[in-house]
Amino acid sequence: MKFNILSGVERSMFPGQIIQYEVSPFAGYSTRWVTEITHVKHGEYFVDEQRFGPYALWHHKHFLKPVEEGVEMEDIIDYKLPFGILGQLMHPILVKKQLEGIFNYREQKLIELFGSVPGAPKTITFQTI
C-alpha cells in the first residue's frame, strides 16, 4: 500500500498529535491520510482517528497488555468506506484484503524485531459501520 509517514512523529505520542501519511491504496493512485491521536495512556492504549483520508470514518484502538513472554497487542478498528453502495461492494474485493495484508505485515515485522509470544491469539478486529 506504500504507506509513508510524512510528519508528526518527531515527539513521543500525545493526545492531539497530528500524523500525516501518504498512502497508495492501489496502483497509480496515492492520497494523503491525516490522523489524530485522541487518547493515550502510555503502556496501556492509544486511539487514532482519521481527520482526512480514504475512509468516511476510521477509529483505531490499540491496546497493549504485558504478559510473561512480552507484550500482547490488540487492535479494534471501526471504519466506514466512502461512496455508499459502491464502497460496500469494494469492501470484500479490495479493502478487507488490504487491511488484512497491512496488519499481517505489521505482525511479521514486530515478530522479526521482538520475537513472538507462543500461543498468543491474533487480536485484530475489523468492524465496518
Steps between C-alpha positions, in 0.01 A plus 500: 500500500809723502430641845733796559509714815553863398488683833379496858718238668782727613382481865369234733132424452253744656127583470447749221800379301441525124677248275507535122552209263500437131326177402449328169198271536539377142746541213505843343318677782637656817337727756573673830375348821490711816431344840478644849606318814196569716568291812821369656571308817868413464568128521128415484323644195471773241239599243546651157219653295505609138458872444548486122556206272367199314231392749168660586585403862810345660524440876788273607551387858838343591518311830827379655503228763813385682526121511772275637659454155482867395211722388180407321341753267131518425355721227134590459428694183162654425479640150261604228577514133411795279285484185193332653401175331804513269728511804313208655543299180875573499541388862536122447683541168763756596481667840467201734793322332715814518426551870578137577822529298608817683447348844655166401807694380514696826472177700790343307718810547431504875589129521823569307591784735381366836424129462164334548289411799431126477127425474404868486161549336468717193331805639390720212132581465368682194150642539332670206238759577 
